[in-house]
Every structure is written in structure tokens, then in C-alpha cells.
Amino acid sequence: MKKIIAVVIVLIGFSYVSIAQNDPDHEKQTGYIYFLRATGFQGSASAFKVFIDEEFVCKLNNKMYSIHEVPVGNHTCSVQFGGKKSKKNAEKFEVTVEPGKNVYMRVVFESGVFKNNTYCEEITESSAKRSMNEMTQDTDCK
């Protein structure tokens, strides 16, 4: 009897997920954050780690971009050289995602004498689309 109840619960769960994904209102509850990286020669040898709300989402190489579906609302974005845990001293950038809308973030690398700096900055859709024409989408995001 317990096995039958467990199977019914699993089937209900799968059907709910399927309905939510095919629901036209699903798009109203989420938006997308795009991360674009075109750092040029400096810093191009190493992948940057990208985080949304301190959760690792992608390892982004040079001349690549990634797309991440997120719930509507405020989110904190950050980028860093190493590690899959968001560092406390990593520069954070707050964005607001609206239903069915896209937010475009450029990953910036600044080289200094004693310290390198990586951070995110929001850019316009038209700037992002121009940049993405020269990039490849990272669909793997390991």
C-alpha cells in the first residue's frame, strides 16, 4: 500500500511539473539573466565562475554567453576567477527580473598592477545583441 501511495505522489508531482512548464502563465513567473563575456586578450586563458544569488550557475569562457531562467524578483549576480562557492568579497550586482523579460549582464575583467578585478555590469538589450553576434552560447555551463 505504501508503494502505491508513493507512486501516486510521484506521478502527481511529474504531472504538476509538466503542466507548469506548458502553462502560458509560466513565462509570467520567470525571466532570464544573460551573462556575456568578451574580455579580449587579458584574462582569456581562464574561465570565470558566474553566480546568481550566491549559487554557482556557469563557468564562462572568453567570447561566450549563457542564459539562465530565474524567478521574477530581485537577484544578486557576481563573478570571480576561482571556486564554485561565491566569495564574500566578490563584487555583487543587484538586478530586478520582470515577468518574461531579459536582463543582460556583461562580465568585466580589469587588470591592475597588484590586483585584478572581475565584476558584472548591466547593459542594454541592443548592446548585448550586438556583442552576442560575435559570441557562442554556452549551453553546457559546467
N, C-alpha and C positions, 0 to 999 in steps of 0.2 A: 504494500500500500504506500509506503514511504517513497519507493522508487517511482511509482505512478505520479504522486504529487510533485516530486522533483522534476520529472519530465514535463508535466503540465506547466510548471512555473518557468522552466527554461523556454518552452515553446511560446508562452505568453511574452516573455522578455524579448525573444527574437522577433516576434510579430510587432511589438511596440517599436523596436529599433527600425524595422523595415518601414513601418507607417511613418515614423518621424522623418526618415530620410526621403520619402516620396511625398511628404506633405508640402504643399506650396508655401505654407507659413514657416517652414523650417528656415528658409532664406531670411525671413524677417527676424529670426532669433540669433543669427550669426552674421559675421562679416569676415574679411580676410586681411591679414597683415602680410605684406610682401617685404622681403629683405633683399636688397640689391648690393652686390659687391663688385666694384671695379676700381681696385686700388692702384692700378698701374704697376710699375716695376717694384716699388718699395713694398715689402710685406707680401709679395705674391707667392712666395715659396711655402707659406704656411696657411692652413685653413683657420678661419675664425669660428669660434663657438657662439651661437646665437641663442638667446634665452627670451622667453615670454613668461612673465610672472614668475621669474626665477627658476623656470623649468627649461631644461635643455631641449631645443627643438631642431637644431640643424648645425652641421659642420659645413660652413660655406667657403668654398674655394674661390679664387680670383675669377672674375668675369662670369659669375654665376648669380642666379637669383632663386629664391624659394618662396613658396606660398603656403600660408598657414591659416586654416579656418579656426576662428575663435568666437566665443560667445559675445554678444553685444555688451558694451560697457567699457570701463577703464582697464587698461593693461599697462604693465611696465615692461619695457624692452631694454635689453642690454646685449653687449657683445664683448668678447675677450679672446685672448690668444689661446690659453690652455685651460684644461679641466672641463669636466662635464657638470660641475656644480657652480652656480652663479657666485662670484666673489663679492663680498660685501663692499669692497672699494671700487667695483666696476661702475662706471657712469651709467645711470639709469635714465630712461626717457619715457615719459608718460604719454600714452595715446588713448583716444576715445574712439572705439569702433561702433559705428552706427549700423542698423539693420541692412543687410545686403550691400554694404559699402566696402570699399577697399582703403587701406591705409598703406602708404609706401614709405619704407624706411631705407635710407642709404647707410651702408656700413662705411665709416670713415676711418682711415689709418693716418696718423700724423707721426712722422719720425722726428725724434729730438736727439740732442747730444747725449743726454743721460737717461732719457726715458722715452719710450714710445707710447702713444695714446691711441686707443680704439674706442669708438663710440658710435651711436646711431643718431641720425637726424631725419626728421620727416621731410619729404619732398612732395611736390605736386604730381598729379597723375600724368600730366603731359611730359614732365621731365623724366619720370620713371619709364614711361613707354618708349621714349627716345633711347634711354640707356638700355632697356631690355632688348632692343633690336640688335644690340651688339653683344648680348649675353646668352647663356644657355640656362634653362631651368634645371635646377637640381631637384629631381623628383625622388631621389633616394634619401637624402638628408641623414646620413649615418651619424 
